[in-house]
Amino acid sequence: MPKESQGQKRPADVIGCAVQVARLSVGLETEALRKPSGRVRSGLAGAKARAEKLAAEARREIRRKAAQARWNQ
């Protein structure tokens, strides 16, 4: 069975996958997802700590640069 990004196991054929997705959406089956890795958790914690440490003006400048980069692609 192919694995998706979060570790779900799904059938490789289209009909089997559709049946399983339908059963999951109705609640006849449950699917256990993996916990985020240590890298993900530490990255989120580091981002939160950085945001708390920065001044409001610095956060505003970072947001402005990010928005400008998105719109000027």
N, C-alpha and C positions, 0 to 999 in steps of 0.2 A: 504494500500500500504506500502511495506517496505521502510524504509528510509536508504539511504546510508550515508557515512561519511560526505558528504558536504550538506546534506539535500535535495538532489534531490528526487522527488517522481517518482517512476517507477512502472509499473504494475508487479504483482507477477508472472503471467504466462509467459512462455518463448516466445511465439509468440507475445504477446502484447508488451513485453519488446523490442523484436527485431524490431517491427514496429516503436515503439517510438524512439529508437536509430537511426534508418534509417531516420526518419523524422527530428530528431535533426541534423544529419550530413548533410542533404541536405539543411536545413534551413527553412523547412516548419513550424517548431515549435521553440520556444526559451525557455530557461530554466534559471530562475533567481537563482544565487548561493548566499548563505549567505556570509556576510562579515566575516572576521576572528574575533574571539573573542578578548576581551581585553587581555587575557593571551597570546595569540599568538602574538599580536602586541607588547606588552611590552617585551616579550621574544626576539623577533627579534631586538627591539631597544636596549635591554640590551646586546645582542651579538655584535651588531655593536659598541656600546660604549666601550665594553671590548676590541674588536679587535683594535680600534683606540688608546686605552690607552697602550696596550702592546707594548714592544719593538720588533723589527724584530727578534731578536734571540729567544725571548720567544715564538713568534708565530711559528717560525720554529721548535722549540722543541715540541710544542703541535702537529703540523702536523706530525712530525716524529713518535711520540708516537701513534697517531691515526692510521697511516698507518701500523705501526708494529702490533698493536692490530688487525687490519683487516686481515692482512696476516698470523698471527699466530694462528688463531682460530682453 
